[in-house]
Amino acid sequence: MSDPDEIAVVGAGLAGCLLACFLARRGLRVALYERRPDPRTGAVERGRSINLALSERGLDALRRIGLDRQVMADALPMRGRVIHPVKGELDFQPYSHDGQRAINSISRSALNNALLTAAAGQPGVRIAFDHRLTGLDPRTGEMTYETPDGTTKARAAVVLGADGAGSAVRAQLLAHAGLTESLDFLDYGYKELRIPPRDGEFALSPDALHIWPRGTSMMIALPNPDRSFTCTLFWPTSGTSSFASIGSPAAIERHFAEHYPDLIELAPTLVEDYRHNPVGALGTVRCTPWHVGGTAALIGDAAHAIVPFYGQGANCAFEDVVELDRCLEETGGDWTRALPLYEERRRDNTEAIARMALANFVEMRDKVASPVFQLQKKVEHALERALPGRYVSRYELVSFSTVPYAQVWRRVRRQHRVLGAAVGAGALLIGGAILRGRRSA
Ligand SMILES: Cc1cc2nc3c(=O)[nH]c(=O)nc-3n(C[C@H](O)[C@H](O)[C@H](O)COP(=O)(O)OP(=O)(O)OC[C@H]3O[C@@H](n4cnc5c(N)ncnc54)[C@H](O)[C@@H]3O)c2cc1C
């Protein structure tokens, strides 16, 4: 079953489903191909990123197709970070200067299913599950899929690869269309653990993202609607205190008792979860170009996967969809002009968030625990209150606005230069006053 005038979207994940909705709204016929069976009827894969933080960029995209309220009905707002030191009091650090703005913990599968159902309900969209793309001729739009019934061929006018970080469409463009790529993996991986409800209630405050910063590694926990928390360890994959070196039940218990003592009580299945849940890879994908003429292109993680430390991968993928739709609007639906325009407008922005996401790893695993950082945050929030709209923190711009990421990057660098100069001048003035005081004493 294939129609050469269709638009093929490969991958019915977060970006692919949203894209199918946007294209259908333009009156296009869309075939959405997904390698998995229908996720609405099956179990969620164990230990694979159960929830994620959705913020303004993602919400803006959902609003445009009227899905924001449905998705937000089950979201849990997180207004700041709660820092868990090895010893001592928990520390709440608000995300915004008024303590009111929140990022939202949502179930990844619920979000994907809501988008899938929205896409399936659009006239002109058909979905083919159990279809794994294995071949593509980007110039003719001929695709090869592996299905439970064997190999099948299909054809489309335009093929859009929304098939995630390990994109098969990208691999085909690499093989047949002169695309080049770079994959920068971190020496870190991630693994999920679970904190169940305690006496039917959340075991930790549910209105925050919890962080256990431990210098070179960390754990975070996000709340779920069933009152559990999903914890994610971000640890080195090899060396001391790594996933490779900590494997036996005794070593796991010892390590957590020493470095995450409050977790022992909170996570009764800790050892089992640790031993059975997989270690996921973390890295940044860059490739160029993202499109081939007007017939094939990449979107979301397939074009530019990033590390998850700013909670922006899905938000950024949703912005791609909004921008591609805008480019189609501005070019009257001319794919040969829309695809290069989309790439031109998104590339710098995705590069900027890739850099900010890497920088945020150091902030989360290390800096958040330091008194200097905590003071800096307080000064920053005071400046935001004193200079509304003129001084805006990077976190605020990334998470609570739709200002393009590249502009955020430039603006924050400018702000830091001005702030650095102001602090320097302040230090000189104070130093001068002290010296004058000494001379006159
Ligand atoms: C630990 C972790 C935490 C994260 N937390 C956040 C967060 O808090 N906030 C945030 O915004 N982002 C977060 N992200 C990033 C986010 O998950 C991704 O950016 C987002 O899922 C990208 O969406 P996508 O649709 O491009 O790719 P995916 O969601 O990966 O979807 C790709 C789809 O394509 C399908 N597919 C793959 N290969 C084929 C093939 N050959 N043929 C057909 N179909 C195929 C897959 O089955 C899948 O359905 C996190 C990521 C990780 C790893």
The ligand as an SDF file (V2000), in Angstrom:
LIG
                    3D

 53 58  0  0  0  0  0  0  0  0999 V2000
   17.4640   10.0160   29.7060 C   0  0  0  0  0  0  0  0  0  0  0  0
   16.8150   11.0180   28.8050 C   0  0  0  0  0  0  0  0  0  0  0  0
   16.0600   12.0410   29.3590 C   0  0  0  0  0  0  0  0  0  0  0  0
   15.4530   12.9870   28.5360 C   0  0  0  0  0  0  0  0  0  0  0  0
   14.7400   13.9990   29.1150 N   0  0  0  0  0  0  0  0  0  0  0  0
   14.2010   14.9470   28.3360 C   0  0  0  0  0  0  0  0  0  0  0  0
   13.4580   16.0150   28.9220 C   0  0  0  0  0  0  0  0  0  0  0  0
   13.3210   16.0930   30.1410 O   0  0  0  0  0  0  0  0  0  0  0  0
   12.9060   16.9520   28.1010 N   0  0  0  0  0  0  0  0  0  0  0  0
   13.0570   16.8940   26.7380 C   0  0  0  0  0  0  0  0  0  0  0  0
   12.5310   17.7690   26.0380 O   0  0  0  0  0  0  0  0  0  0  0  0
   13.7550   15.8950   26.1520 N   0  0  0  0  0  0  0  0  0  0  0  0
   14.3160   14.9370   26.9090 C   0  0  0  0  0  0  0  0  0  0  0  0
   15.0150   13.9160   26.3280 N   0  0  0  0  0  0  0  0  0  0  0  0
   15.2050   13.9270   24.8640 C   0  0  0  0  0  0  0  0  0  0  0  0
   13.9940   13.3830   24.1290 C   0  0  0  0  0  0  0  0  0  0  0  0
   13.6840   12.0990   24.5870 O   0  0  0  0  0  0  0  0  0  0  0  0
   14.2690   13.3360   22.6330 C   0  0  0  0  0  0  0  0  0  0  0  0
   14.8470   14.5380   22.2180 O   0  0  0  0  0  0  0  0  0  0  0  0
   12.9710   13.1030   21.8530 C   0  0  0  0  0  0  0  0  0  0  0  0
   12.4390   11.8540   22.1850 O   0  0  0  0  0  0  0  0  0  0  0  0
   13.2370   13.2060   20.3550 C   0  0  0  0  0  0  0  0  0  0  0  0
   12.0760   12.8900   19.6610 O   0  0  0  0  0  0  0  0  0  0  0  0
   12.1700   12.2130   18.2190 P   0  0  0  0  0  0  0  0  0  0  0  0
   10.7630   12.0090   17.8040 O   0  0  0  0  0  0  0  0  0  0  0  0
   13.0840   12.9980   17.3680 O   0  0  0  0  0  0  0  0  0  0  0  0
   12.8720   10.7980   18.4750 O   0  0  0  0  0  0  0  0  0  0  0  0
   12.3280    9.5570   19.2740 P   0  0  0  0  0  0  0  0  0  0  0  0
   11.4730    9.9890   20.3990 O   0  0  0  0  0  0  0  0  0  0  0  0
   13.5200    8.7140   19.5700 O   0  0  0  0  0  0  0  0  0  0  0  0
   11.3820    8.7880   18.2330 O   0  0  0  0  0  0  0  0  0  0  0  0
   11.9020    8.0800   17.1460 C   0  0  0  0  0  0  0  0  0  0  0  0
   10.8560    7.0750   16.6610 C   0  0  0  0  0  0  0  0  0  0  0  0
   11.3180    6.4850   15.4490 O   0  0  0  0  0  0  0  0  0  0  0  0
   11.1370    5.0740   15.5300 C   0  0  0  0  0  0  0  0  0  0  0  0
   12.1490    4.4580   14.6610 N   0  0  0  0  0  0  0  0  0  0  0  0
   13.4790    4.3410   14.8970 C   0  0  0  0  0  0  0  0  0  0  0  0
   14.0970    3.7320   13.8760 N   0  0  0  0  0  0  0  0  0  0  0  0
   13.1280    3.4610   12.9590 C   0  0  0  0  0  0  0  0  0  0  0  0
   13.1570    2.8390   11.6850 C   0  0  0  0  0  0  0  0  0  0  0  0
   14.2960    2.3520   11.1410 N   0  0  0  0  0  0  0  0  0  0  0  0
   11.9960    2.7230   10.9970 N   0  0  0  0  0  0  0  0  0  0  0  0
   10.8320    3.1830   11.5350 C   0  0  0  0  0  0  0  0  0  0  0  0
   10.7520    3.7720   12.7560 N   0  0  0  0  0  0  0  0  0  0  0  0
   11.8910    3.9170   13.4490 C   0  0  0  0  0  0  0  0  0  0  0  0
   11.3000    4.7580   17.0120 C   0  0  0  0  0  0  0  0  0  0  0  0
   10.7300    3.5160   17.3580 O   0  0  0  0  0  0  0  0  0  0  0  0
   10.6030    5.9370   17.6500 C   0  0  0  0  0  0  0  0  0  0  0  0
    9.2180    5.7340   17.7780 O   0  0  0  0  0  0  0  0  0  0  0  0
   15.6140   12.9330   27.1280 C   0  0  0  0  0  0  0  0  0  0  0  0
   16.3620   11.8980   26.5660 C   0  0  0  0  0  0  0  0  0  0  0  0
   16.9600   10.9610   27.3930 C   0  0  0  0  0  0  0  0  0  0  0  0
   17.7810    9.8650   26.7680 C   0  0  0  0  0  0  0  0  0  0  0  0
  1  2  1  0
  2  3  1  0
  2 52  2  0
  3  4  2  0
  4  5  1  0
  4 50  1  0
  5  6  2  0
  6  7  1  0
  6 13  1  0
  7  8  2  0
  7  9  1  0
  9 10  1  0
 10 11  2  0
 10 12  1  0
 12 13  2  0
 13 14  1  0
 14 15  1  0
 14 50  1  0
 15 16  1  0
 16 17  1  0
 16 18  1  0
 18 19  1  0
 18 20  1  0
 20 21  1  0
 20 22  1  0
 22 23  1  0
 23 24  1  0
 24 25  2  0
 24 26  1  0
 24 27  1  0
 27 28  1  0
 28 29  2  0
 28 30  1  0
 28 31  1  0
 31 32  1  0
 32 33  1  0
 33 34  1  0
 33 48  1  0
 34 35  1  0
 35 36  1  0
 35 46  1  0
 36 37  1  0
 36 45  1  0
 37 38  2  0
 38 39  1  0
 39 40  1  0
 39 45  2  0
 40 41  1  0
 40 42  2  0
 42 43  1  0
 43 44  2  0
 44 45  1  0
 46 47  1  0
 46 48  1  0
 48 49  1  0
 50 51  2  0
 51 52  1  0
 52 53  1  0
M  END
$$$$
